[in-house]
């Protein structure tokens, strides 16, 4: 796969193409990575709901409203 090695050397790589089960969160994209993971988790959870498309759409709106309501960046201690 062309370019996969350069992605592994890049410190801001989110998902390794050579090892798709490994998620690498870089310091520069930490906030975006967390939002992406929350969004992916909501999609996966909505996919298992009995309501199907309705749950998928409401799950997306819930994630968007949660992420847009955040005023301050995430901070770790």
N, C-alpha and C positions, 0 to 999 in steps of 0.2 A: 504494500500500500504506500503510495507516494506521499511523503510529508508526515508520515506517522512518527518517525523518529524526532522530527523537529517539534512536534506537539508534546512529546514526552520530555524534551529538554526545556520547554517553556514553563516558567513557574506559575503562569496563570491559566494553565490547562484545566478545564472543568472535567472532561471525561476523556480517558485514554482510549484511543482508537484500537490499539493493539490488545488491550485488556478491558473490554467493555464493562466488566463487573467491578472495576476499580474507579472510584470517583475521586478526582483530585481537585481540591478547592484551593485556589491561589489567593494570596493576600490581597491583591489588587481587585479581584472580582468577588470578594467574600460576600458582600451584600447581595449582588446579583445571583450568586450561586445559591444562597439560602432561599431567595425568592423563587428561583427555578425549581429547587427541590420541593418546596412547599406546593408549588403549582403542579408538579408531576405527581406528588402524593395525593393531592385532591383529585386529579384525573383518574388515578388508579383506584382510589376509594369509590369514586362515582361510577366507575365501570362495573363494580361488583354490586351496585345497588339494584333493587328490583325494578325501580322506575325507569332505568335505562337512560334515554336522552334527557328526560326532565331532570333527573338527578345530576347528569353530566353538566347541564346548563346551570343549574342552581349552584353546583359545586364551583364552577368557574366564577360566577358572580360573587360567591362568598370569598374566594381567594383574592379576587381583584379588590373587593371592598376592604378586606383586612390589610392588604398591602398598601392600598392608597390611603388608609387612615393613619399609617405610621408617620409621625412627624419627625422623629429623631432616628439617626442611624443606629444599628445594633452595636452594642458595646459589650466586650467581654472583660471579665476581671481576672 
